[in-house]
Amino acid sequence: MSDMNVNLMLAQMRAMSVAAGSPSPSQGTTSGADFGVLLKQSIDSVNNIQQSAGKMTEAFEIGAPNISLAEVMVSTQKAGVSFQAMLQVRNKLVEAYQDVMNMPM
């Protein structure tokens, strides 16, 4: 995944965060707790998407009449994309941490 795709996904996550009514880093808050809260909300959101996809898949497998294969596939792909985006964010955070730790004092 390219840097541009990661940045696009981060921008989308920020937009979803603002739409959900949570504080955004662009609103001028500088405390470290806000970053932690935003990160936790993002992880919880990915978890909720994955759980929803799992439940929808199970319902389709047992033959629920109100769930189509297309809905299951879209939900599963959405869960996969959100997980991959979170994984890339984690990788960037680890890379930034390693850069900071390798700085000379």
C-alpha positions in Angstrom: 0.0 0.0 0.0 1.5 3.3 -1.0 2.0 6.3 1.3 -0.8 8.2 -0.6 -3.3 5.4 0.1 -2.4 5.3 3.8 -2.8 9.1 4.0 -6.1 8.9 2.2 -7.3 6.2 4.6 -6.2 8.3 7.6 -8.1 11.3 6.2 -11.2 9.2 5.8 -10.8 7.9 9.4 -10.5 11.4 10.6 -13.6 12.4 8.6 -15.5 9.5 10.1 -14.4 10.5 13.6 -15.6 14.0 13.1 -18.9 12.7 11.7 -19.3 10.5 14.8 -18.9 13.5 17.0 -15.5 12.7 18.5 -12.7 15.3 18.9 -10.5 15.6 15.9 -6.7 16.3 16.0 -7.2 19.2 13.6 -9.4 21.0 16.1 -6.4 22.4 18.0 -6.3 19.9 20.9 -2.7 19.0 21.9 -3.0 16.7 24.8 -1.7 13.2 24.5 -4.9 11.7 25.8 -6.8 12.8 22.7 -4.5 10.8 20.5 -5.0 7.7 22.7 -8.8 8.2 22.6 -8.8 8.6 18.9 -6.7 5.5 18.4 -8.9 3.5 20.7 -12.0 4.6 18.9 -10.4 3.7 15.5 -9.5 0.2 16.8 -13.0 -0.2 18.3 -14.5 0.8 15.0 -12.5 -1.8 13.1 -13.4 -4.4 15.7 -17.1 -3.6 15.3 -16.9 -3.8 11.5 -15.2 -7.2 11.8 -17.7 -8.5 14.3 -20.6 -7.2 12.1 -19.1 -9.0 9.1 -18.7 -12.2 11.0 -22.3 -12.1 12.3 -23.6 -11.4 8.8 -21.5 -14.3 7.4 -22.9 -16.6 10.0 -26.5 -15.5 9.3 -26.0 -16.1 5.6 -24.5 -19.5 6.2 -27.5 -20.6 8.3 -29.8 -19.4 5.6 -31.2 -16.1 6.8 -33.6 -14.9 4.1 -32.9 -11.2 4.6 -29.2 -11.3 3.9 -27.8 -11.6 0.3 -24.4 -12.9 -0.8 -23.6 -9.4 -2.1 -24.2 -7.8 1.3 -22.0 -10.5 2.9 -19.2 -9.9 0.4 -19.3 -6.1 0.7 -19.3 -6.4 4.5 -16.4 -8.9 4.5 -14.4 -6.7 2.1 -15.1 -3.6 4.2 -13.8 -5.4 7.3 -10.7 -6.5 5.4 -9.9 -3.0 4.1 -10.4 -1.4 7.5 -8.1 -4.0 9.1 -5.5 -3.5 6.5 -5.7 0.3 7.0 -5.3 -0.1 10.8 -2.4 -2.4 10.2 -0.7 0.2 8.0 -1.3 2.9 10.7 0.2 0.6 13.3 3.2 0.0 11.0 3.7 3.8 10.6 3.5 4.3 14.4 6.1 1.6 15.0 8.3 3.1 12.3 8.0 6.6 13.9 8.8 5.1 17.3 11.9 3.4 16.0 13.0 6.7 14.3 12.6 8.5 17.6 14.4 5.9 19.5 17.3 5.9 17.0 17.8 9.7 17.3 21.1 10.8 18.9 20.7 12.5 22.2 
